[in-house]
Amino acid sequence: MNSNSPSASSADTYSHRLADIVGTAIALLTLTLPVFVIAHYSSNDVQNNQQPAIQNLQEAKD
């Protein structure tokens, strides 16, 4: 079979295109999935004990 034949070229182009699509999907999942997992499992009821600096300055003036 000659590698320059149209059928081999179209099959090769299809496999490269499929590999590009699968690679892009894996890359997007790798970048976005951890963000969604962290956001889903992070606690919403975290208490912030830090007081604003402006309030502290006003109390110091009094």
C-alpha positions in Angstrom: 0.0 0.0 0.0 1.4 3.3 -1.0 1.6 5.9 1.8 0.7 8.7 -0.7 -2.7 7.2 -1.5 -5.7 9.4 -0.6 -7.3 6.7 1.6 -4.2 6.5 3.8 -3.9 10.3 4.0 -7.5 10.8 5.0 -7.3 8.1 7.7 -4.1 9.7 9.0 -5.7 13.1 9.0 -8.7 11.8 10.9 -6.6 10.1 13.5 -4.5 13.3 14.0 -7.7 15.3 14.4 -9.2 12.8 16.8 -5.9 12.9 18.9 -6.1 16.7 18.9 -9.7 16.7 20.2 -9.0 14.1 22.9 -5.8 15.9 23.9 -7.7 19.2 24.2 -10.4 17.5 26.3 -7.9 16.0 28.6 -6.1 19.4 29.0 -9.3 21.2 29.8 -10.3 18.6 32.4 -6.9 18.7 33.9 -7.1 22.5 34.3 -10.8 22.9 35.4 -11.6 19.7 37.3 -9.4 20.5 40.4 -10.9 24.0 40.7 -14.5 22.6 40.7 -13.5 19.8 43.2 -11.9 22.3 45.5 -14.8 24.6 45.3 -17.3 21.8 46.0 -15.5 20.4 49.0 -14.3 23.6 50.6 -16.2 24.6 53.7 -18.7 27.5 53.4 -18.8 28.2 57.1 -15.2 29.3 57.7 -15.1 32.0 60.4 -13.0 35.0 59.7 -11.6 36.2 63.0 -9.7 39.1 61.5 -11.1 42.5 62.3 -10.9 45.4 59.8 -7.9 47.7 60.4 -10.1 50.8 60.2 -12.1 49.7 63.2 -8.9 49.1 65.2 -7.6 52.6 64.3 -10.9 54.3 65.4 -10.8 52.4 68.7 -7.2 53.6 69.3 -8.2 57.2 68.8 -11.0 57.0 71.4 
